[in-house]
Amino acid sequence: MTANAIEQRVFNFSAGPATIPVSVLESVRDELLCYPGAGASVMEISHRSKIFTEIAADAEASLRELMGVPEDYSVLFLQGGSALQFSMVPANLLRGSGKNAQYLVTGSWSKKAISEAKKEGDVSVAFDGKDGNYNALPAGGSLEIPADAAYLYYCSNETIQGVQFSEEPDCPASVPLVCDVSSDFLSRRLDITKYGLLYACAQKNAGPAGVTVVVIRKDLLERGDDTLPGYLNYRNHEQADSMWNTPPTFAVYMLGKIAHWLRDDIGGLQAVEQLNDQKAGLLYNAIDGSNGFYRGHAQTDCRSKMNVTFNLPNEELQSKFISKAASNRLDSLKGHRSVGGIRASIYNAMPLEGVQALASFMRDFASANS
Ligand SMILES: *Cc1c(COP(=O)(O)O)cnc(C)c1O
């Protein structure tokens, strides 16, 4: 990247599409006009060409290795974002089953998911965090999930409210656990065998918008009904190696590069998990050490390590905070309109220096304005 372009880059705290490692962008730039051996850009070659088939296979293999995905799970690359999964999950796993699906409503994204699921079948709310304006998660041992439920659905990290499960909710072994991991995908280690299905759009933690990764236990592929629209049936994608139609080739290519960066530059999910703990700790310390100047939205036991949400004493100080931060190259800190306040999204690709700069800005701002 030219020195000038590098200098213009800010620390980007956007919730998504979000920051991407500079080394990945540079590598994409170097290959943009001509992918080695292709005589053309990745964007310009057939998804069925040998070169692209290898790129897609490598992206899948890299993800499988990073996440430790067992053989009896399929990894699919789909389009339609996580929003389409709100519908695809119940269309495949609930529609026509005569069963009931259980949902944990812990914030804006699981709320949207349940409203789509209701169109497909019988759905129950096993937990609803509405009374606390979605600042808390179900207490351990408090859920009662029937052993014959079609599945238990939850969102591991509510991007807007900034609440995150530190472990999977209690779920009977007979009930497939389904999780929207969009905003904490690849940010920590997971035991995939606890899940029936998990999915993530790429634009938070794993690349550009356009591709959504679905990891599904193979027995669940049998559930989709042949009357489903073809694109909506997971089985079609599995049988066609995610090439049932033209996949989002450029996004899949970048997803592969992000996986390589995580493995080679960061050292895998255990290493990134430690880094993410450290980064989140810096910001929560700045909140907790501010004598109440900053007030975190999430209760302390369910604070997100990806999206740190907090308020200032009043609207005026909030606007001042956002504009002063921006003039210090700390960008996109305005909270989502439904929660207000400040949201700092600190995904894998946000460097430690960016978080250190924000924590130090927060301390200076609080002492100058308290
Ligand atoms: C961003 C996000 C979504 C929506 O993703 P789209 O790709 O815009 O459909 C869903 N769930 C979570 C947790 C998200 O962070």
The ligand as an SDF file (V2000), in Angstrom:
LIG
                    3D

 15 15  0  0  0  0  0  0  0  0999 V2000
  -24.4610   -8.4660   11.2720 C   0  0  0  0  0  0  0  0  0  0  0  0
  -25.2170   -9.5370   11.9320 C   0  0  0  0  0  0  0  0  0  0  0  0
  -26.3080  -10.1590   11.3060 C   0  0  0  0  0  0  0  0  0  0  0  0
  -26.8420   -9.7380    9.9560 C   0  0  0  0  0  0  0  0  0  0  0  0
  -25.9830  -10.0410    8.9270 O   0  0  0  0  0  0  0  0  0  0  0  0
  -26.3410   -9.7230    7.4120 P   0  0  0  0  0  0  0  0  0  0  0  0
  -25.1940  -10.2900    6.6760 O   0  0  0  0  0  0  0  0  0  0  0  0
  -26.4840   -8.2400    7.2860 O   0  0  0  0  0  0  0  0  0  0  0  0
  -27.6240  -10.4010    7.1020 O   0  0  0  0  0  0  0  0  0  0  0  0
  -26.9260  -11.1890   11.9810 C   0  0  0  0  0  0  0  0  0  0  0  0
  -26.5160  -11.5830   13.1950 N   0  0  0  0  0  0  0  0  0  0  0  0
  -25.4860  -10.9960   13.8260 C   0  0  0  0  0  0  0  0  0  0  0  0
  -25.0840  -11.4830   15.1790 C   0  0  0  0  0  0  0  0  0  0  0  0
  -24.8050   -9.9520   13.2150 C   0  0  0  0  0  0  0  0  0  0  0  0
  -23.7680   -9.3700   13.8490 O   0  0  0  0  0  0  0  0  0  0  0  0
  1  2  1  0
  2  3  1  0
  2 14  2  0
  3  4  1  0
  3 10  2  0
  4  5  1  0
  5  6  1  0
  6  7  2  0
  6  8  1  0
  6  9  1  0
 10 11  1  0
 11 12  2  0
 12 13  1  0
 12 14  1  0
 14 15  1  0
M  END
$$$$
